[in-house]
Amino acid sequence: MMEEKTKIDVATVIKDMNRRATETPAFEAVLDANVKSHHANIYRNHQSLWAIKKNMPLTKNDVVVEFGCGTGRLIFQLNNYCKQIIGLDISDKMIDAANKLAKEKKTSNVQFIHSAEKIPLADNSVDKIYVCWVFSLMPDMAIHQALKEFERILKPNGGAYIFDHTSNSGKETGNLQVHRKPEHLQEVLASSNLKIAKNKKVIRHPSRGMSIWTKINNSNFTFILPLLQMLDDQLVLRKPEFIDYYTEFFELKKLS
Ligand SMILES: C[S@@+](CC[C@H](N)C(=O)[O-])C[C@H]1O[C@@H](n2cnc3c(N)ncnc32)[C@H](O)[C@@H]1O
């Protein structure tokens, strides 16, 4: 039996996420929910998609789930690369915002479902599940339960792709968020029957690319984003003493 090592309070997380979804434009609500952060959020969005596409190859036949989809920021940028994509979130207001966007965009292969512990999808029905910056808002035990559900809904040989904050010192922000130590996150992920197939650090915070982007301060200069990202890829492991936290990636496999 795993011992809970965080102080995260799920009710507090839901309240905060509902507030963000209603008070902030959908794109910012899931990134830095300070409207003044729009320019920085463009780079954050580029980094997220870059990391996901590089580490989770999608095919046109894939049925995909995003666990903790927020307002659908990533789903609306990935839905053209797969057959069907389903977003799940514990915040009903995030799901409302995502459904509103889906209606505006007239997407046909996208579905959003408000869900808590039990995932309302059939056994062995999903090829890939991805989770981006969500486990840092969940207690250890809730992650353990979610992984059991992942194992149930994934097809044999299906994969779960986890992107989450870690920090070498471990850091909790009240009862809302935790940057687990890498070994703590690994321990929680290893508590399931899914096998850890890959693990690496993919984004460093702060990053050189972000600091250049911030200095440019012109949101029309998006052509430079791939170059900044390539620079960041080269520097991800450099000077760990200056790193506040990482985005760490894990691929988990359901064995057949
Ligand atoms: C920082 S946002 C990231 C949203 C999205 N993954 C993205 O990167 O654009 C975290 C999301 O996780 C959701 N979340 C937190 N705890 C959850 C849980 N136990 N189950 C499902 N979703 C959860 C929040 O409501 C929020 O929408």
PDBQT file of the ligand as one rigid body, heavy atoms in Angstrom, charges set to zero:
ROOT
HETATM    1  C1  LIG A 301      -2.478  23.084 -15.825  1.00  0.00    +0.000 C 
HETATM    2  S1  LIG A 301      -3.983  22.502 -16.510  1.00  0.00    +0.000 S 
HETATM    3  C2  LIG A 301      -3.373  21.685 -17.966  1.00  0.00    +0.000 C 
HETATM    4  C3  LIG A 301      -4.444  21.430 -18.991  1.00  0.00    +0.000 C 
HETATM    5  C4  LIG A 301      -3.968  20.744 -20.270  1.00  0.00    +0.000 C 
HETATM    6  N1  LIG A 301      -3.368  19.462 -19.982  1.00  0.00    +0.000 N 
HETATM    7  C5  LIG A 301      -2.981  21.612 -21.031  1.00  0.00    +0.000 C 
HETATM    8  O1  LIG A 301      -1.767  21.374 -20.905  1.00  0.00    +0.000 OA
HETATM    9  O2  LIG A 301      -3.426  22.533 -21.718  1.00  0.00    +0.000 OA
HETATM   10  C6  LIG A 301      -4.384  21.129 -15.447  1.00  0.00    +0.000 C 
HETATM   11  C7  LIG A 301      -5.756  20.523 -15.722  1.00  0.00    +0.000 C 
HETATM   12  O3  LIG A 301      -5.842  19.282 -14.985  1.00  0.00    +0.000 OA
HETATM   13  C8  LIG A 301      -7.150  19.170 -14.467  1.00  0.00    +0.000 C 
HETATM   14  N2  LIG A 301      -7.135  18.210 -13.342  1.00  0.00    +0.000 N 
HETATM   15  C9  LIG A 301      -6.617  18.379 -12.105  1.00  0.00    +0.000 A 
HETATM   16  N3  LIG A 301      -6.818  17.285 -11.342  1.00  0.00    +0.000 NA
HETATM   17  C10 LIG A 301      -7.469  16.386 -12.131  1.00  0.00    +0.000 A 
HETATM   18  C11 LIG A 301      -7.959  15.059 -11.938  1.00  0.00    +0.000 A 
HETATM   19  N4  LIG A 301      -7.837  14.444 -10.751  1.00  0.00    +0.000 N 
HETATM   20  N5  LIG A 301      -8.592  14.442 -12.955  1.00  0.00    +0.000 NA
HETATM   21  C12 LIG A 301      -8.738  15.058 -14.146  1.00  0.00    +0.000 A 
HETATM   22  N6  LIG A 301      -8.316  16.322 -14.403  1.00  0.00    +0.000 NA
HETATM   23  C13 LIG A 301      -7.679  16.976 -13.414  1.00  0.00    +0.000 A 
HETATM   24  C14 LIG A 301      -7.493  20.598 -14.072  1.00  0.00    +0.000 C 
HETATM   25  O4  LIG A 301      -8.875  20.782 -13.890  1.00  0.00    +0.000 OA
HETATM   26  C15 LIG A 301      -6.909  21.374 -15.250  1.00  0.00    +0.000 C 
HETATM   27  O5  LIG A 301      -7.842  21.534 -16.274  1.00  0.00    +0.000 OA
ENDROOT
TORSDOF 0
